[in-house]
């Protein structure tokens, strides 16, 4: 009788075990997601057919790591993108003027403050709001894709590269070695 009780108890414990499966993403999938989310509105492309929308998802199992297409749509991501699009023109203008730079980890920073106090206030507000929305976007992407926590640095690096790509000429760009250059 004790054996059956012990075996039953062990089975209950095993049944209660929680297994976390985190997902990792190849760089090209993260880059595609960054392109989809950060491309200027006129350059965004919709899927070309019904099959592109519904039949391109592929899952591969490798022990407990799964790679698949990145989900890029959620209410939080849409809201963040919509907010970012409202000040995008002004952000690009401030980048061209050398006030705002693009880091190599998907953040914007103030590189030089304008002399005009009203413009300075606007630059500070845009930098703060842009970084807030970028953080929301990255955290939500990691969450909805059940990405491993260590994936955040990869996401930030790739999203940073894409944000730099879409920045206008004369924008301060942070290189991988953390030095800064003006984009040509």
Phi, psi and omega in degrees: 000319179298323180299314181296320178297315180296315178297317178298317179297316179297318179297321177297316178298315179296320179295337181269356181295141179252129179245124175265125176248116178261153182251138173246151185235134174296152183304323182295330178286322177293320179296319179298318178298317179297316178300316180298320185274332188253349180299143175304146185311324182288342183261355181288143180240142176271157175304146187279338181207172176304319181295325177297324182289316193247344187240024180253005180279126179232134178246138176231132178258133176221097189056245179251014180253131181240136173246141181201176176295148182278130173283131181236010184238124173202161178304320181294318180293316178300317180296316179299314181297316179300316178297314181298323180293335181290331179246011184303315181297316180294319178300313179297323178297316179292327175295315180301324181280357177084008181282324186238137177242157177260121178282175178270009178230034173064046172225159172248149180225157174278122179263329180205137179270138176291156180288324180290123184295325179293318179292321177302316179298318179293319178299313181300317182294316181295318179299314181297312182292318180299314180295323178298314181291324177296319178297317178300315182299311182295313181299319180291320177301316179297318183292308186290343178257004181050042182286146177299143182305325181288354177286341185303317180297320178296315179301312182297319180298311183291317178296324177297317179298318180291320177298321177295320180302318182273000177284148181288165175304152179078003176285139172290128181237129177271126180278166179303331179276009178076004173280166183240143173222162173269132180292136179253000000 
